[in-house]
Amino acid sequence: MRMLTPIVREAVFPADTRALVAVIHEYVRWLDMDLSYRGFDAEMNAFERIYTLPSGMFFIADADGEVAGCAGLLRHTAETAELKRLYVREAFRGLSLGETLVTSVIRKAKTLGFSKLVLDSVPQTRFAQRIYERLGFVEITPFYENPVEGTRFLALEL
């Protein structure tokens, strides 16, 4: 484990784009999944536009210029936003970064006036699911058609 404690901050584009997109691709490789059913390639191609307010934003756990982890916020409606792409790189696990990132997204969603935060969580992300439950997320009906067996849909009233 590294000695340096990462700092969670809002991503700045275009300065953070390349490193953040690389970490998201690392996350998808870790999941070992094809995310085309969620329009992953289109999302990555329009990354800065999608993840710039008012449509969305990203948080980065920054370890002296290296991305240790990330979590995104994507607007669905005026009331509802989605927590996206929570990931902590292996070398930085055990520092409570996942919980810090989720808490940062929750706080930002509240300040932006959202009343609900939703997410989907595939079976590979069981550890993250425990974080979500600890922070008050509860099971909801799916908010999109999902072909991945065992995916959980969760929401938090803000």
N, C-alpha and C positions, 0 to 999 in steps of 0.2 A: 504494500500500500504506500502511496505517496505521502510525503509529509506536508505538502502544500495544501491548504484548505481552499477549495474553489469558492469563488464569489458568484452568486446568482445575479444576473443583470438582464435587462432587455436587449435583444439582438439589435444591431445597427446595420442597416443595408446601405450600400453594397459591401461594406467592410467585412461583415460576418458571413456573407452569403456562401462563399465557396466552402469554408470550414464546416458550416452548419449543414449544408446539403451533403457533404461527405459523411458526416456523423449520422445523418438520417439514412443514408444508403448503408452504412455499417449496421445500423439498427435493423433494416430490412433483411440484410444478410443473416444477422443473428436470429431473426424470426424464422428464416428459411421458408419464406412465403412469397407467392406472387400476389402483389397487391393491386393488380390491374383492375380487379372488380371494384375498387374504390377510386379509380382514376389516378393512380399514383404518378404515372409519367407526366400527365397533364399538370398535376399539382406541382411537381418538381420543375417543370418547364416554366411555370408562372409563379414560382416560389415567392419572389419579392413582392409581386402584386397581391397575391393571396394573403400573405402574412405581413401586410402593412395595414395599420388601422385606417379606416374603420372595419375592414373585413377580417383582420386577424393580426396576430403578432407572435413572436417567439421569445422564450427565455433561454438563456445560455448559462450553464455553470462553467465559469471561466477559471481555468487553472493557469495563471500566468501566460495568457495568450493561447492556451490549448483548450479546446472544447471538451469538458469532462462529461457533460450531459446536456439534455435539452428537453423542453416541453413547449407545445404550441397551444394557441387559443384561436379558434376559428368561429366567426359569427355565423349562426344559422338564421336567426330572426332577431328582432329588437329585444326579445326576452331571453333567448337561448343561444348559448355558445357551446362549442365542443372542445374538450381537452384532447389534443393531438400529439402523437409521437413522443410520449414520455420515454426517455432512454438515458441510462447512465452507463458510460463505458466501463468495461470490466476493471480496468486499473483504478477506477475511482469509486468502486462499490464499497459499501460499508461506512460511508461518511454521511448517511441520511440525506443524500442529494436528491433522491427521488421524491421524498416527502417535502423537502425544501422547494423543489421545482413545482410540485403540485400546489403547495400552499401559495406560491407566488402567482400561479395562474388563477387560483381562487380569488385572491386579493384583487388582482387586476380586473377580473370579470365583474366583481362587485363594484369597483370604482367606475367601470364603464357602464354600469346600470343594468347588467344582465340579472335575471332572477333565477336562472337555472343553468347549470353546467352539465352536459351529457358527455358520455364517452362509450367506446366499444373496446373490449379487451379480449384478445384471443388467448387460447389455453397456454401458450408459451409465456404469458405475462402474469403468471400466478402471484409472483412476489409483488408486482405493482397492484394487483387486485387487493391484496391485504392492506396496502397503503390507502387505496381508495376507500375501502370499508372503514378503516380506522378514522379517516377524515369525514365520514358521514355519508358517503355515496351509497345509494340503495339500488337494487335491481329494478329495471323498468322493461317495458316491452320494446322490442327492436325498433329503431328509428330509420332503418333502411334494410333492404333485402340482403341477407348475408349468407354466402355459400360456405363459410367456415364453421364446421361443427364445433360446438363448445364455446362459441363466442358469447361473452356476457355484455349486456348493455346496462350501464349504470348512470345515475343522475344524482346531483346534489342541488337542493333548493338553497339559493343564496340569500 
